[in-house]
Amino acid sequence: MHNYTINHCGIILLSAGSSTRLGKPKQLLHYHGEGLLHHMVNVAVTTRAKPLVVVLGANADLLTAEIDEAKASIAINKNHKTGMASSIITGLKYLVEKNPLTDGVIIMMCDQPFVTDGLLNDLIFTQQQTGKPIVASSYGNTIGAPALFHKTIFNEFLLLQGDTGARKIIQQHLSDVATVPFEKGNIDIDTQEDYENLLKGTDKNE
């Protein structure tokens, strides 16, 4: 039986997309008074997982200014137009090369504004409690990102192509997955309408 203990868990924040459907960089949309990317970096750095690698691609020069490089390292994906798989591979290679002891990784997206440090810490805690190699967030009728993966899964990420991401790996290992509930996990920002709905929801709650 495998021992899936994780002692050094890093985070990869995927932020390389070109926001085609939105027509402007979603990473710069304001939420709670700060850009979305800036917000997600601040969430990630307050967790137990270290270090944080942000993967940039489209608009990289613009977005670098949003990141405090004392908090996060930046990996540039020159192949970001090929889809999400290349961004995961870029981030994972960078993380493991710079931090060879890495034996776990949380993969998170830039456009899930309701991710909290508590949720990310829950992924780590649940992995420790269950010993499963994968812990995913569960929302709606699906399970997906943010999700935590043990290093025994890393090689499978290196084989991904196109716009497939962590969800494909999760689906291939369903018997090895523990889950953490993420109530608003299905809310992400792809269109102007998504963003306006997010702001309306925020206004109601504030």
Disulfide bonds with the S-S distance in Angstrom:
none
